[in-house]
Amino acid sequence: QVRLQTQPKPQPGQLPLYSGTFDCFRKTLVGEGVRGLYRGMAAPIIGVTPMFAVCFFGFGLGKRLQQRKPDDVLTYPQLFAAGMLSGVFTTVIMAPGERIKCLLQIQAATGETKYNGSLDCAKQLYREAGIRGVYKGTVLTLMRDVPASGMYFMTYEWLKNVSDLSAPRILFAGGLAGIFNWAVAIPPDVLKSRFQTAPPGKYANGFRDVLRELIREEGVASLYKGFTAVMIRAFPANAACFLGFEVAMKFLNWIAPGL
């Protein structure tokens, strides 16, 4: 996904580095092996458990803040607002991991070796620019995750309400929620990936410079780079996420009903 989003525009007469998702997959597999497909994933994996815990906590808090009584049924705009609060919470955890992941994936694609893994990348970023270097792209991460999380949870709650819950229906609702989430998230995600991997000072005005450059050089369609790769991942990953959440909640309600 990141490699597709950040590949440079080819010069006249030259072919792009990757012609699409499956070409990127093939070239990465041939050039770097299976490990290349997971390049830069250590940081996001370390943060994924606390991230999802904070994500669902933020959504629950967002719902409670809008309820006068615990059993109040929220409207879909209220569920969307609760999901948006969840996106604010997760950005604190997501932003550094996203920055590190993007840099390591771009490094692998270009053949340079500046960072020897996630920890070394974090150390170098902090040494070069302090905490701001580690959190570069946080505003764009917020622009991606806040509305996308709103859509994510609102879609899931809507699908939960239209049918009785069973494992297949939870999987379907969670998977579809993931697709709607990324349909909203892809344009700011492209801008974020470009901004987080750019040399220092390239985009002085932040995402506005990135947006102007992309539209000018590659057109509006460039905001949806990596669409296929994201959608292939979105359904199964989020289906499993919501199934795990529902099973965990039932287990907790069973062992601690009054919790």
Protein Blocks (a to p, Z undefined) as FASTA:
>chain_A
ZZmmmpccddehiacfblbfklmmmmmmmmnojmlmmgoklmmmmmmmmmmmmmmmmmmm
mmmmmpmbfklccdfklmmmmmmmmmmmmmmmmmmmmmmmmmmmmmmmnopafbgcjklm
mmmmmmmnojmlmmgoklmmmmmmmmmmmmmmmmmmmmmmmpccdfklmmmmmmmmmmmm
mmmmmmmmmmmmmmmmpcehklmnlmmlmmmmmmmmnojmlmmgoklmmmmmmmmmmmmm
mmmmmmmmmmmmmmmmmZZ
